[in-house]
Amino acid sequence: MSVYPIAVAVFAAVTVGAGIGWWRLRTLQHVIRRERATVRLTEAAHHRDTQAFQRRIHAAVAEHRTAELRDRLLAEAEQIVSAEYARTTRHNQQEGDTP
């Protein structure tokens, strides 16, 4: 047996092995790219959802503060009206304004 057929067989085996290695490396690179894209999309969705949640919370807090201010203003207005009503009916009893 000569060296030539053995060298061809070794060269063919090394070439096939290198091709398989290259193909696996390329497949692995594609998988890594897909995983990185998935992570970027997930992070972007999380960021978007977090911002939307913060906007809803800020809107709810603003609405709550507005409601508190409205209630306080209504209470103050009611006190003013009650005081004014008590003052005017006490002085005008002859006009029949008292209940």
C-alpha positions in Angstrom: 0.0 0.0 0.0 1.4 3.3 -0.9 1.3 6.6 0.9 -0.7 8.4 -1.7 -4.1 6.7 -1.0 -3.6 7.1 2.8 -2.7 10.8 2.3 -5.9 11.3 0.2 -8.0 9.5 2.8 -6.5 11.6 5.6 -7.0 14.8 3.6 -10.6 13.9 2.8 -11.2 13.1 6.5 -9.7 16.4 7.6 -11.6 18.3 4.9 -14.9 16.6 6.0 -14.1 17.2 9.6 -13.3 20.9 9.0 -16.5 21.2 6.9 -18.6 19.7 9.6 -16.9 22.0 12.2 -17.4 25.0 10.0 -21.1 24.1 9.5 -21.6 23.6 13.3 -19.9 26.9 14.0 -22.0 28.7 11.5 -25.2 27.1 12.9 -24.1 28.1 16.4 -23.5 31.7 15.2 -27.1 31.7 13.8 -28.5 30.4 17.1 -26.6 33.0 19.0 -27.8 35.8 16.7 -31.4 34.6 17.2 -31.0 34.4 20.9 -29.6 37.9 21.0 -32.4 39.2 18.9 -34.9 37.5 21.2 -33.3 39.1 24.2 -33.4 42.6 22.5 -37.0 42.1 21.7 -37.9 41.0 25.2 -36.0 43.9 26.7 -37.7 46.3 24.4 -41.1 44.9 25.2 -40.3 45.1 28.9 -39.1 48.7 28.6 -42.3 49.6 26.6 -44.5 47.8 29.2 -42.7 49.6 32.1 -43.2 53.0 30.5 -46.9 52.3 29.8 -47.3 51.2 33.4 -45.5 54.3 34.7 -47.8 56.5 32.5 -50.9 54.8 33.9 -49.6 55.2 37.5 -48.8 58.9 36.9 -52.3 59.4 35.4 -53.9 57.7 38.3 -51.9 59.7 40.8 -52.8 63.0 39.0 -56.5 62.0 38.9 -56.4 61.2 42.6 -54.8 64.5 43.5 -57.4 66.3 41.4 -60.2 64.5 43.2 -58.7 65.4 46.6 -58.4 69.0 45.5 -62.0 69.0 44.2 -63.2 67.5 47.5 -61.3 70.0 49.6 -62.6 72.9 47.5 -66.2 71.6 47.7 -65.9 71.2 51.5 -64.6 74.8 51.8 -67.3 76.1 49.5 -69.9 74.3 51.6 -68.5 75.9 54.8 -68.7 79.3 53.2 -72.2 78.8 52.0 -73.3 77.4 55.3 -71.8 80.3 57.2 -73.3 82.8 54.8 -76.7 81.2 55.0 -76.5 81.2 58.8 -75.5 84.8 58.9 -78.2 86.0 56.5 -81.1 84.1 57.9 -80.3 85.2 61.4 -80.5 88.9 60.4 -83.5 88.6 58.2 -85.9 86.6 60.4 -88.8 89.0 59.8 -88.7 88.1 56.1 -89.6 84.5 56.7 -86.3 83.1 55.5 -85.9 80.8 58.5 -87.3 77.3 58.3 
